[in-house]
């Protein structure tokens, strides 16, 4: 089987070890933030492998980091499930964003493109307002954008990188939630992207991993506060997923050929394999799921 076979969509019975090839990426480098358009091998974001079933019909979603990787896969899945999507992404990622917007529109849904640097407080304050204005409503928020840069020795981790990683990964998330809350009616959902790094931190990702642990705690605390208002908050914890984040200094270059091979499934995950978890947590069928973290890790254990 290959990732482009029509028989390998997310509803088809298959051997998970072989649903997607076990990739051996060549050593490569892209400037941050990286583009799916230049990733070798290409990732699967669901263009050919995600089949919609109407589970998000009529929903209005804002997804950060929606141009590539996991965010792009979630955007495609949401559109094929019936949602209109506002996509937040860095201006440098316009090529990827335009491609995903085209896939969304092919599904018959609206794609709202909002290039914004979440590290810029002035720019990000307009994100939610523009999404609401363009979509006409907001009832689903996916906080997925993140910054990850590998540093081998802790003494080489600069104050600038530490602060930027926290600002993008957790501070921006909190501020986007705060801006979104006046627009979220009962039944609305928030899904945050954490990581297996929250539980099993790699030694070269100390700053990134610690922000992911913070996101877990933020998700659980916020979920308790918002549940009585009918707003559900949950999280998804990806394992090693093949995205541009990995080649734009997210991993040591020499480690790329073995990326993901240490998981029990023996391979890295593809972005489209994350999408069903986000769809489930956003759909009404998860109405009693609050403050949970769904691990999508290829079998690597989490608490």
N, C-alpha and C positions, 0 to 999 in steps of 0.2 A: 504493500500500500504506500501511496505517497500522499502528501498533504493536499494535493489538488484533486484527488479522486472524489467524485461526487458521493461515493459510498462512505466517506469518512467524516460526515458531519457529526455534530455533537449528540445526535439522537440515534446513531447507528451503533449496534453492538459490535465491539472490536476488542482486540488485545491492546491494552494501554501501552505496553512496552513498545509495540510496533505501529501504533496509530500514526506517529510522526517519526521520521528518521532520527537516529542518534547522530547528531551533527558533530563534526570536528572542525570548528571554525579556524581559518588561518589567522596567524598573528596579523592584526590590522589596527589602524588608529584613525579616529575621526575627531575633529575639534568638538568640544562641548557645544551644544547638547547632542549632536549626532543626528543622522537621518536614516530612516528605514530605507529610503531610496538607494542608499549606498552600502547597506549592510550585506556582508557575505558570510554565510548564505542568507538569502532573504528569509524573513520571518513569516509566519502565517498569522494574519490578523483576522481571518475569518471571511475574507472576500469570497472564497469558494467553499468554505467549510462550516459556515454558521447558518442554520436554518431557523427562521423565525416561526413563532406559534401564536403571536398576538398577545403575549403576556403583559406587555406594557402599553397597550393601545391607549392613545390619547394623553400619554404622559409628556411632561416638559422637563428635560434634563439638562443640567450644566455639568460638564466633565472637564476637569483640568488635566493638562498633559494629554489631550485627546488626539494629537496628530500622529503619534507613533506608538509602537509597543503595546503595552497593556491598555492604555487609554484609548488607542485607536480601535483595538479589538472590542472594547466595551461600547464605544460609540457605534460601531457597525452592528453589534448585537442589539443594542437598544433600538436603533432605527428599524431593524428587521423584526423586532418585537412590537413596533408600532409607536415609538416615541419620537418626538422632535428633539433635536440635540443642539445645544450651544457648546462649541468647542473652544476651550482656552488652550493656548500654546505660545511658545516663544516666537517672535517675529522671524528668527532665523530658520524656523521649521515650516515655513510657508509651503514649500514643495510637498512635504508629507501631508500637511493639513488639507491642501487642495485635493489631493488624491482621496483622502478619507471622506471629505465633503461630497465628492462625486459619488462614492459608494452609497452614502446615506441618501442622496437625492435619487439614485437609481432605485432605492427601496421605497420611494414615494414619500419620504419624510423631509422635513426642513433641516438644513444644516446652517447654523449661524457661526461664522468664523470670528473669533475674538483674539487677535494676537496681543499678548500682554506678558510682561516680565513680572512674575510674582515676587521677585526680589525688590521691586520698585513700589514702595508703599502708596505713592500717589497714583500709579497706574492701576494697581489691583483694587483700589477703592471703587473703581468704576465697573469692575467685572460683573458683579451680580446685577447691578442696575441695568447694564446693557443687555445681559441675558434675559432678564425679565421683560424689558421693553421689546426685544426682538421676538421672544417666544410667546409673549402675552400672559405667561404664568410661569411659576417654578414649583415643582413638586418632587424633584429628584436631584440630589447633589452627589456627585462622585468626586471626592478629593483624591486625585491620583498623581498629580505632578510631584516630582521629587528630584533632588540633587544628590549624586553619588560620585565621589572621586576617591580612588584608592590611594592610600599613603602608607608605605611600608613601615616607617618608624614614627612613633608618636611624637618625638621631638621635632619632626619635620612637618607636623600638622600645624599650619599657621592659624593665628587668631582669625584672620579674614575668612579662611575656608570654614572653620568651626562655626562662626557666626552666620555665614551665608547658608550653610547646610541647615542649621536650625531655623533660620528665617524662612527659607523656602519650604522645608519639609513639615514644620509644625506651627510656626507663628502665622504664616500665610493661611494655613488650613483653618486655624482658629478664627482668624479675621474674616475669612470667606463665610464660615458658618455663621458668625455674628451678623454679617451683612445679609445673609440669606434668610435668617429666621423670621423676620417680619413678613416674608412672602410664603412661608411654608405652612399650609393648612393641615389639619389632622389627616392622616393617611400618607403624608409626605415621608420621604426617606433620605437618609444620609449614609453613604458608604465611603469609608476611608481606606486607603491602601497602606497597610503596614508591611511586614516582611518576616520571613523566617529569621532574618538578622536580629529581630527583636528578642528571639529566644536563643539563637546560636550565632553570636556575632563573629564575623571573620576578623582576624587581627589587623587587617589592612583597612577595615571599614569602621573604625571606632566611632567616629562622629556620626556617620550615616546610621549605623546600627542603633546607637543610643536614641536618635530621633524616632526610629521605628518603634522602640519600646515606649517612648513617650506617646506616640500615636495610639498604641494599644490602650494605655491608661486613659488618655483623653477620650477615646471612643467609649470606654466603659463608664466613665464618670458622666459624660454628656448624655449617654443613653438613659441613665437613671433620671437625670434632670428633665429630659424632654419626653420620656415615655408617657407621663400623665397628660401631656398636651397632644398625644396621638402622633408624635413624630418619632419614627424608629431610627436608631443609629447603630450601625454595625461596621465590621471591618473585614477585609480579605488580606490574608498573609501569603503572598507569592513566595515560592522557592526560587531556584535559578531559572529564570525565563529569558529567552534569547531576544534581546531588544537592543537598540542603539545605545542605551545607557551603559552596556557592558564594554563597548569598544571606544567610548569617548571618555576614557580614563576611569570607568567604573570598576574595572578589574585590572590586575597586572597583565601586561600584554602577553607574557610568556605562558600565562595560565589559560588563555582563551581556547586552545585546542582541546582542553579537557573540561571545558565549562559544562557543568551539570552531570557529568558522568558518574559522580559519586552518589547520586540518589539511588534508592532502591529500584526505580524504574530504569536506571542506567542511562538516562538522557536528560538534556535540558527540556524544559517545557516551552510550548509555543504560546504567544499571547492569547490566541483564541481559546486556549484551554482554561483561561481565567474567566472569560466572559460569562459563562453560565452561573458562576457564583455571584457576580454582581447583579445579573438579571434576577436570580432568586431573591436576593436580599432587597431588591427594589420592588419586586412584584408583591401583590396582595397575598400570595400563597405563603409568604413568610411572616404573616401578621403577628405571630407569637414569638418571633425571633428578635430579641432586643439585647444589645450589648455583646453580641457574639463576634468571634473572629473565626472565619472559615479559612483553614489552612489548605493551600493548593501548592503542594511542595514536592510532588513526585514520590511521596512516601517518607521523606525526611521527617522525623518525629518532632512535634511541638508539645508543650505542656497541655 
